[in-house]
Amino acid sequence: MPFLALVLVLHFYIGIRLLPAMGLGVLGVAVGVLLLIVSALLVPLGLGAPGMRWRRRWAEPLTWAALIAMGYFSSLLVLTFLRDLLLLGMKLFNAMTPLLVHDSAVAVPLAALAVTLVGFVNARRVARVVKVDVPIANLPPSLEGYKIAQISDIHVGPTIKRAYLNAIVNRVNALKADSIAITGDLVDGSVRRLAPHTEPLRRLAARDGVFFVTGNHEYYSGAEEWIVELRRLGLTVLMNEHVVRKRSGAALMIAGVADYTAHNFNPAHRSDPHAAAAGAGDEVQVRILLAHQPRSAEAAAQAGYHLQLSGHTHGGQFFPWNLFVPLQQPFVAGLNRVRDMWVYISRGTGYWGPPKRFGAPSEITLLRLVPA
């Protein structure tokens, strides 16, 4: 109830700031008020979409409507606030005009609609391949050009289904990578509901294997059951453990840790980069860690890894949420450095919540090891 009350207050703020200034007349204002009421009711449903239990014929279209409304409301709220800042500035400089008040009020919902439509197209298309070279000191010649395909934060669930994942699998397999890393937040829902939609993962193929680590959303969705299911599909789930792969006598370690917050759900799953590398031996010349959250980087650097692959942030997914990511994570996206270790943060291959990406395109990452 407190959240619904907040949503209602924010919709009231939008309505009181925009509708009177738009010059719509009584009927136009009434339609605007009705649309805001519908939006205020849909937005909370969007947040609860993964757990919807309504009749099958209503669940999917209502879920889509709720999540699209959620994305539109986000842009509408931000743009309304920015308009108020603009008007305040113009008033301070005695530059306020009735035309500006009217035109800006009309422009806000139109701009929010444009951002939502562009964001929808960006979110629903198959993620593009981003190629990244990672320089590794003293890289053995036989490991030069070693390729890792990374996918992350797909969020199979309310609006991401089998066909969406199938297209991602096709694109990843076409890269012919040496190994494939899935760095968490694969699902939003139970194995019972989503198993038919994650089945395409069975087709992922790479010479050295397909590896998975849990993200926080796996723990919201029943991590233990998902670990069993993903292993059934042929993925190697790394729970604070590692594998070693060799090329002409050179050894490369791929380790994985549970999500940074996993211990809050299961104390036995506490994320531990040191434990993940235990027993690797001195023969290992390249150490790679899969960790869902960038926050694992400090401990990973201490443990002597050369490269950490993460996700979680979505690159912010759409403005202005990218501005808030640094409040929780050390990095938002791309290749970064923590002491002697590289950290690559994927913007994600799917999306969470609203089918919307704006200023943070989804990606399938192809990382290539090169000499420093």
N, C-alpha and C positions, 0 to 999 in steps of 0.2 A: 504493500500500500504506500509506503513512503516514496518508493521509486515512481509509482504511478502519479502520485501527487506532484512530484518534481517535473515529470513529463508534461502534466497538465499546465503547470505554471509556466514552463518554457514555451509551450504552444500559445498560451495566453499572451506572453510577451511578444511573440512573433506577430500574432494577430493584431494586438493593440498598436504595434509600431508600424505595421504595413497597411492593413486594410483601410483605415480612415484616410491615409495619404494617397491611396490609389484612385480615388474618385470613382468607385464602382457603382454607387447608388445602393438603394436598400436591398434589391435582389442580389446584386453582386456581392455585397458584404455578407448576406445570408449564406450564399454558396461558399464563400471563403471560410466562414465560421464552421460550416458543416464539414468541409474538407479538413480543416484543422482538428476537429473532433475525431473524425475517422483516423487521421494520422496519429493522434494521441492514444487511441485505442490499439492501433496496430503496432506501434513501436515496442511496447512491452512484450507483445507476442513474438516479435522478431528475436528478442533476447532469449526467449524460452523455446525457440524453434527446435533445437536438437531433442527436446523432451516431449514434443507434441504427441498427444495420444488421441486425436480426434478421429472421426470416421474417415476412412481412407479417401473417399472422393473429395472431401473438403480439405484434408490436411495439406496436400502439396500446393494447390493454388493459394491458399491462405498463407502458407509459409512464404511463398514467393512475394506476395503482396506485402506482408509484414516486413520482410527484410529489405525490399526496395524502398518502402516507406521510411524505414530506419535510416537508410543511406541518404535519402532526399532530405529528411528532417535534419540530419547532421549538417549538410551543406547550407540548408535554409537558415538554421540557427546561427552558424558562423557568419554567413553573409549579412544577416540582419544586424548582428553585433558590429561588424565592420562598417556597415552603413551608418549606424549610430555614431561611431567614432568619426566618420567622415563629416556627418552633419554637425557634430560638436565642434570640429575644427573649423568648418566653414562659418559657424555662428561666432566663434571667437574672433574671426577675422572679418566679421560683418559681410560675409559673402553668401549668406543663405538666401535662396530664392524659392518661391513656390514651385517653379518648374523643376528645380533640383530635388526638392522633397518628393514631388510626384514621380518624376522619372526614375529616381533611385529606388523608390518603393516598388515600381513595376519591374525594374531590372533585377531585383534580388531573387524573386521566385523563378524568373526566366533563366538567370545564371545558374541557380541551383539545379534546375531541370537539365540544363546543358551539361553541367559537371556530372550529374547522375547518369545521363545517357552515355557520355564518353567513358565514364568509369565502368559502366555495365559492359560495354564492348571490350574494354581492356581486360576486365576480369574474366569474361567468358571465353575469350580466345585462348588457344593453346599457347602456353608460355614460350617465349623465345629463348634460344640458346645464347648464353653469355659465356664467352671464352676468357679464361683468366690464366696467366702464367704465374707460377709461384716459384720464386728463386730460393733454392735450398743450398746452403753452404756444404761443400764437400760431397755433393751428390754423386754417387757411383755412376759411371758411364752407362751401365746396363739399366739404370732407373731413369735416365734422361728421357723426357717425353712421356713418362708414366701418366695416364689419364684417369681422372676420377670424375664421374658424372654425379652431381649432387642435385637431389630434389628435396624439398622441404615444405612443411606447412601447407599441405594440399587440402586438408580439412574435408575429406569425404564425409558427406552428411546431408543436411537439409536440401541444399541446391546443387551439390557436387556429387554426381552419380557415376555409374559404371562407364558411360560413354566418355565423360570428361577425363577420367583416369586412364581409360584405354588409349586415348589420343596422346597422353603424356608418356605412357609406356612405349608406344610406337616411336615417338621422337627420341626418347632416351636410348632405346635399343639401336637406333640408327647411328648413334654417336660411336659405337664400337669401343666404349671405354674399357680400361683394364679392370676397374671396379666401380660399383654403384653405391652411393651413400644416401640413405633417407634419414634426414636429421630431425625427425619428430613431428608431432602434430599432424599425423596422417589422417586421423579420423575425429569425427564429432558424433558419437553414438555407439551403441552396443554392437557386439559381434553378431547377435541375433538379427538385428535390423540391417546391418551394413555388409555382412559377409558376401552377398551376391555382387555388391558394388566394388569390393576390394579384390575380387577374384583376378582381374587383369594383372595384378602384381606377380602372379605365378609366371608370367611370360618374361619378366625382367631377366636379362642374361648378361653376364660379364665374366671374363676369364677368371678373375680372382674372387668373384662372388658379389652378392648383393647384401648390403649391411644396413641394419636399422637400429636406431636408438629412440627411446621414448621421449615424448614431449609432455608438457603439462596437460594437454588435452587428452592424451591417452589415459591419464589418471582420472580425468573427469568421466571417462567412458568405459572404465573397467580394464586397467592396464594388464592385469594378470591374464585375463581371457584373450586380450589382443596379442600378447606375447606368444601364447600357444597357437593362435590362429595364424599369425605371420610366419611362425616356424613351419606350420603345416603347408603354407604357400611357398616354402623354399627359401625364405629370407633368413639370414644369420642375424639374430637379435643379440646385440652386445650389451650386457648388463655389467658394467664395471669389469670388462674383460677385453681380450685382444686376440687377433690372429696374426700370423706372420706369413708373408708371401715373399718368394725369392725369385730373382732374375740373375742368372749366371753367377751365383754365389753371393750376390748382394741381397740383403734382407730389408724388407719394408714392413713395418707394423701398422695395422689398422686397429685402433682401440675405440671403445665406446663406453659412455657413461649414461646412467639413467638421468632423467631430467633434474635440473638444479633444485627443484622443490619436491622431488619424489619422496623424500623422507617424511614429508607431511602426510602422505597417503599410506606409505608402507616403509617403516623404519629400515627394513632389510634392503631397500632399494636406494639407500643414501648414495648420492653421486660422489664418486671418488676417483679422480684422474690418476692418482698415485696407484691405487689398487688395480686400476685397469691396465697399467703397464707392468705390474709385478710379474717377475719371472721371464721377462722378454729377453734378457741377456745382452751381452755386449756386442753380439753379432748384428743386432739391428742398427742400421745406419740412417734410416728415415722413420720418424715416429709421427703418426697422424692420429688425431683424436676427433671422434664424432661426439659432439655435445650440443644438445638442442639450444640452450641459452648461451649467449656470449658471456654471461657472468661467470662461466666456468673457466674463462681464459687465464685468470691470475694463477689459479691452482695448477692449470695445465702447463703454464710456462715454468712454474717451479718444478714440475715433474719431468721437464726436459723434452717436451714435444716440439716438433718443428712446425707443425701446422694443425690448427683446430678448425673444423668445419661446423658452422652453427646456422640457426635460422631464428625463429621465434618472433622477430621484430616486424616482419612483413615489409620492412622499409618504411613503416608507418601506414602503409596501404593507401590512405588518401589524406590530403591536407584537412585539418591541421594536426592530425594525430602523430605525424612524424616528428613534430616539435616536442612531443611528450616522451618519446622513447628514451632519450638520454637521461630522463629522471630515474629510470630503472636499469638500463643496460649501458655498458661502456661504449658500445658502437651501434650504429643504426643499420648500416649495410656496407658491402664491399670488402676489400682487402685492407686489413689494419695490422698494426704491430703491437705486440706486448712483449717488451724486452727482446729476447732472441727468437720469439715465436710469431709466426703469421697467424692471423685469425681472419677467416673469410665468413661473412654473414650474408646468407642468401636473403633476397627480398621475398622468397616464398614462391611456390609453384602454383598454388591455388589462391584462396582467400578465405577469410573468416567473416561470418555475419553477412552484411550487405554485399551483394554481388557488385562490387565497386572497387576499382583501382584508379587512382588519379595522382600522377607524379611519382608513383612507385610501381613500375611495371613488374609483373611476375616473371620468373626466370627458371630455366633449367641451366645449371652451371656446369661447364666442362672445365675442370681445373687440370693444368698440365705442369708437372714438376720440371723445372729447368735449373741449370747450374747458377749459383749466385754470381 
